[in-house]
Amino acid sequence: MKRFTQAAASAALLAVTAGPALAQEAESLDARVNAAFAAATGPFVNFIFAPLPGTAFPWIVLWLVVAASIFTIYFGFVQFRFFSHAISLVKGDYSDPNDAGEVSHFQALATALSGTVGLGNIAGVAVAVGIGGPGATFWMILAGLLGMASKFTECTLGVKYRNEYPDGTVSGGPMYYISKGFTELGLPGGKILAVLFSVFCILGALGGGNMFQANQAHAQISGIVGDYPGWITGVIFAAVVFVVIVGGVKSIAAVTEKVVPFMGILYVGAALVILIVNYDKIGWAFGQIFAGAFTGLGVAGGFVGALIQGFKRAAFSNEAGVGSAAIAHSAVKTKEPITEGFVSLLEPLIDTVVICTMTALVIVISQQLIVDPATGNYMLNEAGSAIATVDGNSGVALTSAAFGSAISWFPYVLAIAVVLFAFSTMISWSYYGLKAWTYLFGEGKTSELVFKLIFCVFIVIGAAASLGPVIDFSDAAIFAMAVVNIFCLYFLMRLVKSELASYAARLNSGEIKKFTH
Amino acid sequence: MSTKLVIGLDGHSSGDRALEFAKTLAGQIGACELLVVYVIEWSPYSFQTAEENAQRHKRREEEISTAQDRVVTPAVKSLTDSGLTATGRVRHGNVADTLNDIAKEAGATQIIVGRSTESGLSKRIFGSSTANLVMEASVPVTVVN
């Protein structure tokens, strides 16, 4: 079956570093565990990533894109109408000075972004452009713009239906808005759906939010310092995550939270420098993107291939509709839950429309993809599965080569960025998983400690072995979250609509106004 | 209308000297209201983890009550014991901006602060809160050494 999951990126990476080792270990215990695990979880994975009948288009991607389109239309293109208002909110124009010291809109957005900006923007985009050609970028941008409406919907609900405890802490996320929202609307099954979401969220946190990240970080490090056993990386990462989430060592998290945005800015900055130096090719690159979007320019699967790749990578990168962001955004201090919805719609914009597009442009402009001079189309590699590249790179290695062709030392910075992004994504997902866990098993020191320990153990497992099937499964779990979440959002979206109408009316009448600072 | 003075404290000994100075000054002025302010340095643009965000409200309450108990309440008591009219306030924010905002809101004629006790790299790059206040304040500032 033709299936290009997030694992494709990891497989490509692993092939670079662990290829020979993999062959030797074919009969090892790892391989047998993988085989058994694959057999057990295969049906679930195949179901989630199954293509629509007669096509190569996975239904889950259509599920996410259709939902994003419906929310976009239902809320009257909220992502464009309230775009400048969202910027004002982030700047703090509407924040009550008496709330100083509480979680600001900016902080909630930055926290959520550090959970999504990461490997999807670096490795994922390279996979999309490598397989779908430059045209994939067009569809990626479109999916990012539509995804803004999904984020708006889920994050508004996340704040509206969060739990606020007497001690002043808060817990929010899809499990809370599903159960409370369904009760409010008099619909049955809210509790069951919330439990189902939580189960998938825990699996997604341990997989895509943990093992996949550890695995990629190890691949990056060993790619630079040479091959060495993965469990070493795993133990180091687990130890650092352990002292942060169990030991409560805030300083490490604080350092990461400061370095990650800096890395993000450095990444975009480097991309901009490359684009400015090659300014004469920017028009050509956009030409390739538009031409490729509708003709494919010779890529496997033609323009449909470009479309699938673009939509897919966008969805994997910005997590719109998955429900994870609703957990991250719910801690904000605001009297109007919908304001956080407006702020959250900037997330897919920054993640997908800006950062992913930068990566794609650099790959196209650096001419890593080989063009057939006779036809102007892209040449396929020997297997015919992807576009031939200058050094045969794919995944994060392709991004690295593209940046390296213009700035020779940048691959080292990129490696550090990948490791830090992986770390911050792990910290974020440890929290998402924890919230789902405490929803199921109750809040309490012991219950929380059990989950945190399990989380740390999975880091070692993730870094140590080439867990293809496990990563497939955890990707599937993240998208299973989207199946439950979006299904529920269809019922709950009218609650958001009434909030939107009320807020828009008060904003227009001047009842909601800026604070003078 | 009586004269209003804002006293900015930072919990260090320089604050005690600022308080003593304000006491003397208020005694000379006569009809005078004193507003004791403690600003907890905080920025809405800092980066935090999801867990820190979830506990932020709780932490904020704790920070406010600690500052109130340790600095503001004793200072207000010391002023009222001397027969002066004084109230206290704890706020989060940029120290210089917040002191200035409070002074403007209250219609104060002067801000009294102790000399900065900050040190290190951030002071060299961004300057001290006291220096920033002196440069930006919209009312006269007295810095007590």
Interface residues (C-beta under 8 A of the other chain):
Chain A: G92 S95 P97 A100 G101 E102 V103 S104 H105 F106 Q107 A108 A110 T111 S114 G115 D167 G168 T169 V170 S171 I245 K250 A253 A254 E257 K258 V260 P261 I327 A328 A331 V332 K333 I427 S428 Y431 Y432 H517
Chain B: I40 W42 P44 Y45 S46 F47 Q48 T49 A50 E51 E52 N53 A54 Q55 R56 H57 K58 R60 E61 E63 I64 R91 H92 G93 T98 D101
